[in-house]
Amino acid sequence: MKLVMTSNKIIGAVLANPIYMENGIMFLNRGNKITESVVTRLKRMNVTTLYIEDGNDEITLQEVLPAPIKLRAIKALKEIFEEVQKREYVDDKKAAAIVADVMSNINLSENATMISNLAPNDDISKLAVHSLDVTMLTLMVGIRKKYDEKKLMRLGMAALLHDIGKLFTNDKAHVKKGRALLKANSAIMSTTYMAVYYMYEREDGDGLFKTPAENVHEFAKILGICNEYINEISGSGQKLTLPHVAIEKITAEAISKYGSEVYKDFLDSVYCYPNGLQVRLNNKQKAVVVMQNSGFTTRPVLAVETNNSYKFCNLMEPKNLTLFIEEVMM
């Protein structure tokens, strides 16, 4: 199977992983052919990438969070958001239960992928899907930093609820409303609501509130970099960016925006070339990414196309060190 962008180029291809509506109803099951109307609907629902069959069975899909857990989390998070809109109150117990569920089921294998297989059908659903994606990645960074369970819970709560102010305003000032909503519940820790408030602050002091870096908690820096990455790869508010391009963009400004330690732990938690991605090597051979090498985000294991078949090529092996990925093909 291979990872492709949602476009008319894939009309007639066979879907390799199911796509779900965020209410739990299956929109399209694996094995179905993709039609023009399906492409149109997927674009409208912001499903930007998907997996299709290509005759290469070397790839086994692993999700960072299984679809049933994601669907359960989205349903519960929407209920929280709807309650906030009505009462301007955040139920900390319901939010903590979602974070605990994610923490218990998250797949930390380097070959697990954040698969785009939920199709939100309204603005609150889109907000919930985005918030869950940011939560997953933020927790992965926190685990990489060896946070204990209590710190992971506070960080996860900040990530899950980081955009809650957008229920009332859609500019960057939403963090002010978000902090106020979270602070109103005395059970929510200050490190959680201040991470939300300071998520747009930057290491060089050139952030939303021009706050000096030493006054910004590490949670806010982790939340900021993970939110930026998820926005980039999901095409939120702009053109979709592929993972390797998003990482290059973040890398160019990472030290001045987020600091070296947070950037390093973020980089170790994501992979430039997800499994199933088609690439071209500098020797002009076509290949598909089939496995990751932990700690080496640009040097995965490939299935190289040769005479209508595939052979493995580990870019970390000494004999392959002169090879590198020259182009992503989607």
N, C-alpha and C positions, 0 to 999 in steps of 0.2 A: 504494500500500500504506500501511498505517498501523500504528502501534505500539499494542499493547493489553496490558492485564493478563490474566493467566491466570485466567479465571473462566467460569462457565456462560453468561455473556452472549455468548461467542464460539462456542458450539456451532453447527455448521452453516457456519461461516466457512471460507474456503480459506487454508491456510497459505502464506505468502509466502517463507519461508526454511526450509531443512531443520534439523531438530533431531537431534543426534547423542548416542548414549550415549558416556560418556567412554572406553569401550574401542574406539571407532572405528566401531561398528555404527550405521547410521542408524536412528533411532527412528521418524521420520516425515519424508517428503520434501515439498518444496514442491509445491503443487497438490492435496494431499490435504485432504479435509474434516475438520474437527475435531469429534470426537464427545465425548459425556459421559465415556466411559472414558478418552479421551486427556487431557482436562482434569484428571481425577482423578489420573492417573499423573504428569502434568507438575507438578502441585502437590506430590505426594509427593516428586518428584525435585528440587524447589526451582527449577524453571524458572518464574520469576515474570512475565516479559514475553515477548512474541513479536510477530512481524509477520504481518499477514493482508492479503489482497488486498481492495481497496475500489474498484477501477475507476480509480484515479488512478495513472497510470504516470510521473509526474514525478519519482519518487524512485528513485534507484539506490543499493542498499545497498553501503556500503563498510565492511569490518570493520577495526578497529584491528589485529587479528591474524587472518589467514585460518584457517578451521576446521581444515584439515589440519595447520597449524603448531601450533595449540592442542592438538589431539589428540596430536600427537607429544610436545609438552612435558608434557602431563598424564601420559602413559604413563611417560616418563622420571622425572618427579617422584615418581610413586607408587613406582617402584623405589627411589628414594633414601629415601623415607619408610619403606618396608618394611625396608630395610637398617638404617636408624637404629633401628627398633624391635628388631631382632635383635641388633645389635652396638654400639649407641650410638656410632656413628661416622658422620660426614658426609663423603661423597666429594666433595671440592671440585671435582675435574675434571668429574664428571658435572653438578654444579650449574652450573659456569661454562659448560659446553657449552649448557645450556638457555638461560641468560641471553644468550649470544652468538647463539643461534638467534632469540630474540625480538628482539634489537637489530637483526639483519640483515633482519628481515621486518616490523617494525612500520610501520604506515601512519600518518604524522603529519598527513595532511590534516585540516582542520577539519571535513570532512564524514564522516570515519571514525567509526564508532560501536562501542562495546563491546557487542556483541550477545550476549544470553543464549541460546545455542543448544547448550550442553552439559548433559547430564542425568546428574549423578553418581549412582551407585547404592549407595555405602557411605560411611562416615565419612571414610576416607582419601581417597576420590575428591573428596568435598566440600571437604576441606582443600586438596587439590591445585588444584581449580578456583578457590577463593578466593585462594590464594597466587599463582596465575598472573594473576588479575585485578589484584591489588595490585601485582604486578611490572610489568605493562603501564603502569598509571597512574603508578607511581613513576618509571619510566624516562622517561615523557613529561614529567614535571616536571623531572627531571634534564637532559633535552635542552633544555627551555625555559631552564634556568639555564646552558646552554652548558658543561656538564661535559664533560671529555675522555673518551675511551674507557675509560681505566683507572678513573676515578671512577665512570663509569656502570656498569662491571662490579661494583665493590664495592657500590654502591648497589643494583644489581639482585640481587646475591647476598643482601643483607640482606632485601630484599623477598620473594624467592623462599622464603627459609628462616625468615621472621619468626615463623611459628607452629609451628616444628618441636618446641618444647617441649610443645605440645598433644598430641603423641603419647604423653605420659606424665602430664600433668595439664591440667585444663581451666579453671583459674582464671587471673587475671592474672599470678600468680607463674610462669606458664609461661615468661616471658621469662628468668627465672633459669636454668631448665633449658636453654633455648635457647642462652643465652650459654655455658653450660658445655659443651654439645655442640659448638658452633662453635669455641670457644677451644681445645678439645682437639686440633684439627687446626691445626698451626702454619702451614699454607699459607693459612689464612683470616685476612684482615687485621683488625686491631683495630677499624677504623672500621665493618666489617661486623658483627661480633658485638656491639659496643657500641651500634650503631643498634637492634639487636633488643632489647637490655637496656633501653634508655632510650625505647622507642617510646611508653610511656604517661606520660612526663614532660611537663610543661607549662611554657609560657613564664613564667607567674606563680609557678612553683615549687610549685604545688599538684597534683603528679602522684603516681604510684604510690610513688616513693621520695623525694618532696619535694626533688628535686635542683635546685639553682639553674640557671637557663636558660643562663648562660655556661659551664656544665660539660656541656651537652648538645650533641652534634654535630648539625650541620644534617641529616645523613642521618636521624637519629632523628625529627626534626620532620617531614620529608617523609614518612617511613614512617608516622608517626602520623596525619597528616591524610588520606593516601590510604587507609589501613586503615579509618579511620572512615567515609569516603565509600563505599567498597565494601561495608562492612557494612550501611550504611543502604539503598543501592539494591538490595541482594540479599536484604534481609529476614532477614539472619543473626541468629537468636535473637530476632527481634521482627517487627513488622508491616513490610511493604515500604514504603519511602519513595520517592516519585518524585524524579527528579534535581533539579528546581528547589527542592523542599522540603528535600531533603538539603543543598543548597548554602546555602539560607537559614539552616538550622539551624547549619551549620558557620560561616557568616559571622557569626552573632550572637556567637560566642565565639572567633573565629579569632585575634584579636590576643593575647588573654590565654592562649590554648592553644598556638598555633603560631608566632606572630610575623608581622609584616606582610609581610616579603619572601617567606617560604615560602607564606603564604596567597595572595599575588598570583600567584606562579608556578603554584600549584595551580589557581587560578581561571581562569587563561589556558589551562589544559590540559584543562578539562572544559567542557561546555555544558549550560546549564540546560534547554534544550528540544531533545532529540534529534530527528534527522530521522525523520519518520513520525508524530510526536506530534500528536494532534488538540487544537486549542486554540480558545478563543473570545476574540475581540477586545473591546475596550471599546466598540466600535460594534455589538456583539452578532453580528457575522458569524462564522461557523465557518470554520476554516482548518486546513491540515496543514502542518507544518514540512517544508520541502524542501531547504533549504541553510542553512549557518551563515555569519555574518559574523565573520571572525577578529578576536579582541580585543573583541568585543561580545557577550557570552554571552546577553544578554537580548533581542537585537534580530536574530533570524534572518530568512531569506527564507521567505515563506509562499505556499502555493497556497490562495487564498480561494475558498470555495464560492459561486458565483453562478449562479442559474438552471440548476441541474443540470450546471454545468461549473466549471472552475477558472481563475482568473487570478492571475498572480504579484503579490506585494506584498512589497517589500523594506522592512523596518522602519527601515533606515538612510537611505532616500531622504528628502530634505527634505519632500516632500509628505506623507510618512507619519509624521512625527515626533510627531504628536499621538495616534497609535495605539499601543496596548501590549497585551500578552497579559494578559487578565483572569482566565482560567480554563483549566485543563488538563482535557480530557475523555477519560477512559479507562474 
